[in-house]
Amino acid sequence: MKLLATALMAAAAPLWAAEPPLIVHYNERPPHHYTEHGVPQGPAIAKVTEALATAHIPYRLRGTPAKQQLIILQKNEAPACMLAWVDLPGRDDKGKLSEKIYDDRRLWCTKATPDETMQRLNAALLK
């Protein structure tokens, strides 16, 4: 009986529940995004995490220097997003850009990030 209940719960779970967390890399750029007492802070962090939660996208925030973020984008080994990059000519060839987070800054995601994930994230950012 317990096995049947577990199987039914697994079958009823939405597909996004099984997604691995999307890693969102950010660098220190106060007051927009920064780390305080080991916790990511700032209005850009709040907007992104709210959009990810609204879109039901599991995530992890990771403090990563900008140069390392560029290496992650170039390698394109896994879904990941870099916080607060500007949409400049040629960047869409190297990754996927989200809707604006603040000013002209966006998430710049690896090409390995599924289009469906980007669509859900962008819809949530536009709300």
PAVEXTI-459064 format. One line per field, with one value per residue: residue in one letter; x, y, z of N, C-alpha, C, O in turn. Coordinates in pm, whole numbers, plus 50000, padded with zeros to 5 digits. Layout:
<sites>
sevo	[A,...]
n.c1	[X,...]
n.c2	[Y,...]
n.c3	[Z,...]
ca.c1	[X,...]
ca.c2	[Y,...]
ca.c3	[Z,...]
c.c1	[X,...]
c.c2	[Y,...]
c.c3	[Z,...]
o.c1	[X,...]
o.c2	[Y,...]
o.c3	[Z,...]
</sites>
This chain:
<sites>
sevo	[M,K,L,L,A,T,A,L,M,A,A,A,A,P,L,W,A,A,E,P,P,L,I,V,H,Y,N,E,R,P,P,H,H,Y,T,E,H,G,V,P,Q,G,P,A,I,A,K,V,T,E,A,L,A,T,A,H,I,P,Y,R,L,R,G,T,P,A,K,Q,Q,L,I,I,L,Q,K,N,E,A,P,A,C,M,L,A,W,V,D,L,P,G,R,D,D,K,G,K,L,S,E,K,I,Y,D,D,R,R,L,W,C,T,K,A,T,P,D,E,T,M,Q,R,L,N,A,A,L,L,K]
n.c1	[50082,50191,50391,50238,50111,50334,50418,50196,50207,50450,50387,50200,50344,50461,50650,50861,50942,51129,51349,51698,51864,51890,52182,52260,52479,52643,52810,52984,52816,52725,52468,52300,52341,52493,52693,52615,52710,52738,52508,52329,52225,52021,51830,51829,51892,51666,51461,51526,51522,51256,51127,51223,51111,50838,50819,50856,51113,51374,51660,52000,52201,52513,52809,53028,53317,53325,53495,53521,53258,53234,53394,53243,53017,53136,53226,52982,52866,52655,52317,52300,52302,52411,52418,52322,52424,52482,52295,52474,52592,52648,52649,52426,52494,52657,52515,52199,51982,51798,51485,51491,51651,51738,51799,51969,52041,52061,51988,52236,52245,52370,52388,52308,52098,51765,51524,51258,51280,51388,51173,50973,51101,51137,50870,50790,50959,50854,50620]
n.c2	[49881,50127,50153,50179,50427,50596,50566,50675,50940,51020,50999,51200,51428,51741,51791,51975,51941,51744,51851,51929,52166,52498,52667,52984,53225,53492,53807,54032,54324,54568,54810,54620,54336,54123,53970,53911,53827,53567,53528,53570,53891,54184,54384,54280,54012,53940,53983,53796,53549,53546,53534,53285,53114,53164,53062,52801,52687,52508,52623,52736,52975,53116,53268,53401,53505,53746,53684,53407,53336,53389,53186,52961,53004,52979,52712,52574,52344,52269,52354,52689,53019,53356,53637,53971,54078,54272,54306,54275,54314,54002,53848,53682,53471,53321,53245,53244,53513,53663,53828,54172,54237,54445,54790,54774,54519,54163,53809,53597,53310,52974,52796,52543,52561,52478,52571,52579,52624,52881,53018,52993,53128,53387,53462,53484,53689,53904,53957]
n.c3	[50000,50085,49894,49661,49712,49714,49447,49314,49403,49291,49020,49001,49046,48924,48618,48647,48905,48913,48799,48786,49001,48875,48830,48936,48877,49035,49070,49291,49318,49464,49503,49398,49377,49605,49865,50197,50514,50422,50273,49974,49865,49792,49553,49288,49324,49472,49282,49081,49222,49304,49054,48962,49153,49108,48849,48903,48900,49015,49194,49257,49410,49335,49423,49197,49030,48758,48536,48560,48517,48245,48143,48216,48057,47802,47807,47827,47949,48111,48216,48320,48462,48436,48631,48559,48307,48015,47714,47446,47105,46949,47179,47201,47043,47200,47420,47598,47646,47906,47989,48101,48415,48584,48507,48206,48239,48233,48272,48157,47999,47968,47655,47697,47870,47891,47640,47721,47995,47990,47872,48070,48280,48169,48132,48398,48485,48350,48479]
ca.c1	[50000,50280,50458,50140,50095,50455,50414,50093,50258,50554,50321,50125,50436,50489,50780,50965,50986,51243,51460,51810,51861,51959,52282,52261,52605,52640,52931,52954,52785,52633,52365,52210,52360,52613,52684,52628,52707,52725,52377,52309,52134,52003,51706,51841,51880,51525,51380,51557,51473,51109,51089,51251,51009,50711,50828,50879,51244,51466,51783,52102,52280,52656,52897,53129,53374,53279,53581,53486,53128,53258,53446,53128,52938,53210,53226,52845,52854,52531,52233,52346,52278,52500,52335,52355,52502,52414,52275,52561,52598,52728,52632,52324,52559,52728,52423,52061,51960,51663,51425,51569,51642,51745,51862,51973,52106,51981,52057,52298,52243,52437,52301,52257,51976,51654,51438,51136,51318,51401,51039,50907,51171,51105,50729,50786,51027,50767,50504]
ca.c2	[50000,50241,50159,50232,50569,50663,50566,50770,51074,51047,51018,51325,51541,51810,51760,52064,51897,51654,51924,51966,52311,52587,52745,53125,53284,53637,53864,54139,54453,54639,54755,54533,54197,54112,53870,53965,53717,53441,53518,53663,54000,54291,54378,54193,53874,53921,53972,53669,53435,53548,53484,53141,53048,53175,52973,52665,52642,52495,52700,52762,53095,53092,53382,53362,53621,53764,53610,53266,53323,53382,53051,52870,53023,52925,52566,52531,52203,52243,52473,52784,53158,53456,53754,54111,54104,54359,54248,54339,54236,53880,53767,53580,53356,53246,53203,53292,53628,53672,53961,54258,54223,54586,54871,54692,54394,54042,53682,53543,53168,52884,52739,52417,52589,52445,52680,52579,52689,53024,53071,53006,53233,53516,53495,53526,53818,54007,53982]
ca.c3	[50000,50092,49764,49567,49742,49668,49301,49271,49430,49192,48892,49005,49062,48798,48560,48697,49038,48896,48737,48874,49023,48783,48903,48899,48922,49048,49128,49386,49256,49551,49593,49321,49421,49688,49970,50332,50611,50348,50209,49863,49899,49695,49475,49171,49376,49509,49160,49013,49301,49297,48922,48958,49235,49035,48733,48955,48856,49129,49167,49360,49384,49359,49400,49099,48961,48620,48441,48571,48453,48100,48116,48227,47935,47688,47815,47796,47989,48186,48232,48422,48425,48494,48663,48535,48188,47918,47581,47347,46981,46953,47300,47182,46981,47304,47525,47590,47734,47963,47998,48190,48561,48625,48403,48085,48279,48216,48294,48036,48032,47874,47553,47752,47946,47801,47594,47803,48121,47959,47849,48201,48355,48110,48163,48538,48497,48292,48568]
c.c1	[50087,50352,50365,50120,50215,50457,50312,50140,50364,50492,50249,50216,50459,50630,50890,51017,51110,51364,51575,51809,51943,52057,52280,52385,52588,52775,52889,52936,52682,52586,52275,52218,52496,52588,52706,52609,52680,52594,52367,52200,52116,51877,51714,51830,51733,51438,51402,51501,51320,51061,51112,51148,50874,50707,50849,51009,51333,51599,51876,52176,52425,52734,53014,53185,53334,53364,53549,53349,53143,53311,53333,53042,53006,53209,53090,52820,52722,52446,52286,52319,52373,52419,52402,52452,52418,52405,52357,52563,52693,52708,52527,52380,52625,52637,52286,52042,51815,51606,51509,51542,51642,51827,51857,52034,52008,52056,52111,52320,52317,52337,52242,52132,51858,51570,51313,51163,51328,51264,50966,50968,51134,50961,50718,50853,50939,50647,50528]
c.c2	[50126,50261,50218,50383,50649,50672,50666,50914,51112,51074,51153,51447,51608,51779,51847,52020,51809,51724,51941,52117,52385,52670,52888,53186,53435,53683,53980,54271,54525,54769,54654,54386,54187,54004,53938,53850,53583,53424,53617,53764,54093,54274,54290,54046,53845,53901,53838,53551,53429,53494,53333,53062,53050,53078,52827,52606,52630,52562,52697,52887,53066,53219,53339,53487,53625,53685,53461,53241,53311,53244,52949,52881,52959,52772,52507,52385,52170,52370,52560,52924,53248,53584,53884,54136,54185,54286,54327,54254,54117,53794,53658,53458,53265,53195,53262,53404,53633,53811,54041,54230,54363,54661,54793,54555,54277,53921,53639,53396,53087,52835,52606,52437,52566,52568,52691,52646,52839,53088,53092,53118,53371,53557,53546,53661,53933,54041,54099]
c.c3	[50000,49958,49659,49588,49693,49515,49249,49292,49326,49055,48886,49015,48927,48749,48616,48832,49028,48835,48836,48893,48918,48866,48847,48962,48931,49101,49218,49312,49343,49485,49525,49362,49490,49793,50104,50431,50542,50274,50094,49896,49780,49612,49351,49211,49407,49384,49091,49092,49303,49163,48911,49038,49165,48917,48774,48901,48979,49095,49287,49317,49418,49327,49313,49032,48813,48520,48443,48506,48301,48060,48119,48102,47815,47689,47783,47831,48055,48188,48347,48370,48501,48512,48622,48421,48091,47784,47479,47220,46995,47076,47284,47109,47085,47416,47501,47691,47779,47941,48099,48337,48623,48520,48271,48113,48276,48272,48159,48065,47926,47771,47600,47837,47853,47764,47681,47938,48099,47940,47982,48282,48300,48137,48306,48558,48445,48381,48658]
o.c1	[50061,50370,50409,50114,50200,50493,50338,50115,50366,50538,50238,50170,50476,50718,51003,51128,51186,51470,51553,51757,52051,52016,52296,52395,52527,52845,52773,53030,52566,52665,52181,52116,52597,52477,52802,52505,52609,52568,52394,52095,52186,51824,51613,51767,51682,51352,51306,51440,51262,50965,51028,51103,50803,50603,50859,51013,51365,51644,51838,52211,52454,52726,53091,53108,53312,53309,53551,53327,53073,53277,53326,52999,52941,53192,53081,52761,52681,52497,52311,52313,52409,52357,52520,52552,52296,52498,52314,52539,52805,52747,52537,52318,52645,52678,52259,52082,51723,51669,51589,51429,51556,51913,51749,52075,51891,52171,52041,52404,52324,52216,52139,52065,51850,51548,51268,51077,51280,51240,50903,50897,51104,50934,50644,50807,50950,50581,50442]
o.c2	[50220,50375,50298,50458,50758,50777,50735,51000,51226,51162,51213,51560,51540,51746,51800,52059,51799,51663,51963,52189,52341,52737,52909,53199,53498,53607,54020,54323,54542,54831,54605,54320,54235,53953,54013,53784,53498,53317,53736,53728,54082,54164,54230,53966,53738,53813,53774,53462,53321,53417,53262,52956,52949,53019,52739,52489,52731,52557,52663,52902,52999,53271,53250,53569,53521,53626,53396,53135,53232,53193,52860,52780,52892,52709,52402,52311,52054,52479,52511,52947,53221,53633,53906,54206,54170,54214,54432,54134,54130,53678,53553,53351,53146,53111,53323,53392,53609,53899,53984,54203,54395,54604,54751,54484,54289,53931,53643,53361,53126,52833,52562,52339,52628,52656,52801,52718,52917,53199,53196,53195,53462,53674,53641,53740,54046,54143,54134]
o.c3	[49925,49914,49576,49491,49637,49461,49150,49208,49279,48982,48779,48995,48826,48828,48633,48871,49124,48819,48955,48807,48878,48961,48727,49084,48844,49167,49219,49251,49303,49414,49587,49380,49440,49808,50123,50431,50595,50217,50112,49949,49679,49601,49312,49142,49373,49382,49047,49034,49304,49158,48855,48995,49163,48889,48688,48860,49042,48981,49399,49200,49518,49215,49351,48982,48751,48427,48338,48447,48237,47953,48034,48047,47734,47584,47719,47753,48055,48165,48456,48249,48616,48417,48647,48438,48087,47746,47432,47227,47046,47076,47346,47113,47060,47496,47398,47807,47701,47883,48173,48377,48704,48454,48229,48021,48310,48315,48058,48147,47809,47795,47549,47872,47747,47847,47711,47989,48182,47985,48003,48346,48377,48164,48333,48640,48492,48361,48738]
</sites>
